[in-house]
Amino acid sequence: MATIYLVLTAMFWPITAIRWLIRNWIPCFWPIVTGLFADPIPNVRLSTLKEYYGININSHIAISDCITNNIVYQKLRDGDLAKATEIIDFTPKQVDSRLAGQRFVITGQFRQATRYELTSLIQSHGGKVTGSVSGVTDYLLKGELDHVTGKCKKVAEKGTAVIGYEDLMLLLQK
């Protein structure tokens, strides 16, 4: 019986040790970690650090999160722990107003670009991208790698134009 106990203890001691460290040591270091910053911060989540350092970029998009991580890493590496006084803005700048006043909804997958890139492209030309189809939607930008979605059905009821990537490029050339 003692042998089984020793074998099980040997198998699970790393898990027990990690749990013990989390319970006992990390709370001890939390004031040190948060005390490094010039202004107190409630946690060190990416969203909190984005706000602290004034980074204005969409979250939960792989490339955007990588950019944010890189900026935060550089600031921590260089010892720049002061709260940002100016905003680092990654929102798309308006190039022209060819699509001004037009509303788009994007659905599906595209071979030519990501949905984030398409959103930035539309916004940089004055258009607005929304998440759902409504009575004021002008175009549904439908990916060619997708089947009929709920948005497509809603557009059919409302009579909104359905366009693809090539059609969007033609709109931008006008």
N, C-alpha and C positions, 0 to 999 in steps of 0.2 A: 504494500500500500504506500509506503514511504517513497518507493522508487517511482511510482506513478505520479505522486505529488511533486517530486523533484523534476521529473521530465516535463510535466505541465508548467511548472514554475519557470523552467529554463526556456520553454517555448514562448511563454507570454510575458516574460519580464521586460522586454523592450517596450511593449505596449503600456505596461504598468508604469514604467519609468517615464515615458513621454507624457502620460496623463499626470503624473506627479509633478513634472517640470511645468506643464501648462498651469496646473492649479497653484503651485507654490512659487515658482521663479518669475514667470512672465509678469504677474501683477506687481512684483517688486521692482522690475525694470520699467514699468509703464510710465511712472513719473519722469524717469530719466529720458526715455524716448520722446515723450511729449514736451519735456522741459527743454529740449534742444531748440525748439522753435521760438522765435522772438515773441510771438503772440500765442497764447494757449490754443490748442486745437483739441476737439473732443475725441478724435480717432485718427488713424493714419490710412483710412480708406482712400482709394483713388479719387473718388468724387470730392472728398474733403480736401485732399491735396490740390486738386484742380482749382477749387474755389480759393484756397489759401494762396496759391501762386498765380491766380488770375488767368488761368488757361481756359479759353472759350472754344471748345471743340466738342462735337457730338461724342457721346459715350456708347459703349457696347458695339462699336464697329472696330474690327481688329486693327486696322491701320491707325485709326484715331487713338485707340488705347495705347498702341505702341509709341506714337508720337508723344502722348502725354507721359508715359513711363520714361521716355528718353529725356524729356524736359525736367521732370522731377528728379531723375537720377543725376543729371548734370548739376542741378542746383544743390542737391545733397552732397555730391562729390566735391564741388567747389566751395562748400561751406556757406552757401547763400541761403540762410535760413530765415531771412526777413520776409515778412508778408509782402506780397506784391503791391506796388503802388499804381501800376498800370496793367491793363488787360492785354494778354497775348491773344489776339483774335484770329481764329482760323475760319471764320464764316466767309462764304464766297463773296467776293467783291463784284458789283454789278458792272459788266462790260458794256452792255447796251440795253435798250428797252424793246427789242423785237417781240418779246413775249409778254410785254407789260399788260396787266389786267387779265391774263389768261390763267386758268387754274388747271392743274394736271393731277392725276392720280396714277401712280406707278404700280403695276402688278406683274408678277412673273419674274423669270430669270432672263438675262440678256447675255449673248456671247461677246458683244462689243464693249460693254462697260458694266460696272457694278451699279446697283441702285443708288448708292451714295454719290457716285460720280455723275449719274444722270440728274439727281436732285440738285447738285451743285451747278451743273451746266444750265439747267432750267432757271434756277435762281439768279445765276450770273447774267442772264439775259432778261431779267425782269419778271419772269413767271413765278407762280406760286405753286408749291407742291403740297397737297393735302393727303391724309391717310385714307379717307373714305369718299365714296361717290355721293354727291348731293346734287341738288337742282342747279347749282352754279358751276359745276364742273364742266370745263370745256373739252378736255381730252382725257382719254384713258390710254396711257402708254403701256402697251401689253408686250411682255417678253415672248420671244418665239420658242422658248424652251418650256412653255407652260400650257396647261390645258385650260378649259373653261373654269373660271373661278366665280365666287359670289359677286365680286366686283363687276365681272363681265355680264352677269345676269342683270345686275342692277342698272348698268349702263344701257343695256338693251331696252329695259323698261322706260328709261328716261330719254332715250334718243341721243345720247352723247356720242361724239365721234371716237372711234377706237383707232389708234395709230400705233405703228411700230417704230423701231429705232431709226430706220431710213426716213420715215415720214417726219420724225422730229428733226433730223438733219436738214430736210428740205424746208421746214418751217424756219430754221435758223439761217438759211441762206437767203431768204426773202428780204 
